[in-house]
Amino acid sequence: MLEQQVKADARRSRSKALIDNFAGQWLSLRNLHSAAPDRLAYPEFDDALREAFQRETELFIGSMLRDERGLLALLTANYTFVNERLARHYGIPNIYGNRYQRVVLNDERRFGLLGKGSILD
């Protein structure tokens, strides 16, 4: 039983490293901390939203890998992960607190990887 737990922990660790590196390098999420949107156009933008954008993308990519979804799904999936701050930004009702929840999207502009706030910045 301990051996199974150690193997599972190792898989999770490798998976997290893959997600962090993929998202950080290929998607340039590491540069998100320096994004400076126009304050007049986006007066509600703050560090909490910046962090939520990054976490949303990491959770989304992680779900794609875990579920072994293909490239088409990466670009067209109709779900994402939001906490209250991000849900408010996207106009998604009835999400409360800091815990990220998987939600089905109605706005096709938010579908897939290209619809994530971290990519659109």
C-alpha positions in Angstrom: 0.0 0.0 0.0 2.8 2.4 0.8 4.5 1.6 -2.5 1.3 2.5 -4.4 1.0 5.8 -2.5 4.7 6.6 -3.3 4.1 5.8 -7.0 0.9 7.9 -7.1 2.8 10.8 -5.4 5.5 10.6 -8.0 3.0 10.7 -10.8 1.3 13.7 -9.3 4.7 15.4 -8.9 5.7 14.7 -12.5 2.3 15.8 -13.7 2.5 19.1 -11.8 6.0 19.7 -13.2 4.8 19.1 -16.7 1.8 21.5 -16.3 4.0 24.2 -14.7 6.7 23.9 -17.4 4.2 23.7 -20.3 2.1 26.6 -19.0 5.1 28.6 -17.8 7.2 28.3 -20.9 5.0 27.5 -23.9 2.1 29.7 -22.8 4.3 32.3 -21.2 2.3 32.2 -17.9 5.5 33.1 -16.2 5.2 36.6 -17.8 1.6 37.1 -16.5 3.0 38.8 -13.3 4.2 41.7 -15.5 1.0 42.0 -17.6 -0.3 45.6 -17.3 -3.7 46.0 -18.9 -5.1 49.4 -19.6 -6.5 50.6 -16.2 -9.2 52.7 -17.9 -10.4 49.7 -19.9 -10.0 47.2 -17.1 -10.3 49.1 -13.8 -11.2 45.9 -11.9 -7.9 44.2 -12.8 -5.8 43.3 -9.7 -3.3 40.8 -8.4 -6.1 38.4 -7.3 -7.5 38.3 -10.9 -4.0 37.9 -12.3 -3.4 34.9 -10.0 -6.9 33.5 -10.9 -6.1 33.6 -14.6 -2.9 31.6 -14.1 -4.6 29.0 -11.8 -7.5 28.6 -14.2 -5.1 27.8 -17.1 -3.0 25.4 -14.9 -6.2 23.5 -13.8 -7.5 23.4 -17.3 -4.3 22.0 -18.8 -4.1 19.5 -15.9 -7.6 18.3 -16.7 -6.8 17.9 -20.3 -3.8 15.7 -19.5 -5.5 13.6 -16.8 -8.5 13.0 -19.1 -6.2 12.3 -22.1 -8.1 14.8 -24.3 -6.8 15.6 -27.7 -5.7 18.9 -29.3 -9.2 19.6 -30.6 -10.5 19.4 -27.1 -7.7 21.7 -25.8 -9.0 24.3 -28.2 -12.8 23.7 -28.0 -13.6 22.5 -24.5 -16.7 24.2 -23.1 -15.5 24.2 -19.4 -13.1 25.9 -17.2 -12.1 26.3 -13.5 -13.1 29.5 -11.6 -13.1 30.8 -8.1 -15.4 33.7 -7.0 -13.0 36.4 -8.3 -12.7 34.9 -11.8 -16.3 34.0 -12.0 -17.3 37.6 -11.3 -14.9 38.8 -14.0 -16.3 36.3 -16.6 -19.9 37.0 -15.5 -20.5 33.5 -14.2 -23.1 33.6 -11.4 -23.4 31.6 -8.1 -19.7 30.9 -7.5 -18.5 31.8 -4.0 -15.2 31.6 -2.2 -11.6 30.9 -3.2 -12.0 27.3 -4.1 -11.8 26.6 -7.8 -14.7 24.8 -9.3 -15.2 23.3 -12.7 -18.0 25.1 -14.6 -19.6 24.6 -18.0 -19.3 27.7 -20.1 -22.0 29.3 -22.2 -19.9 32.0 -23.8 -18.1 30.4 -26.8 -15.5 33.1 -26.7 -14.2 31.5 -23.4 -14.1 27.9 -24.8 -10.7 26.1 -24.9 -7.3 27.3 -24.1 -7.6 30.4 -26.3 -10.5 31.7 -24.3 -8.6 31.8 -21.0 -7.9 35.2 -19.5 -4.2 34.3 -19.1 -3.9 33.8 -22.9 -5.9 36.8 -23.8 -3.9 39.3 -21.7 
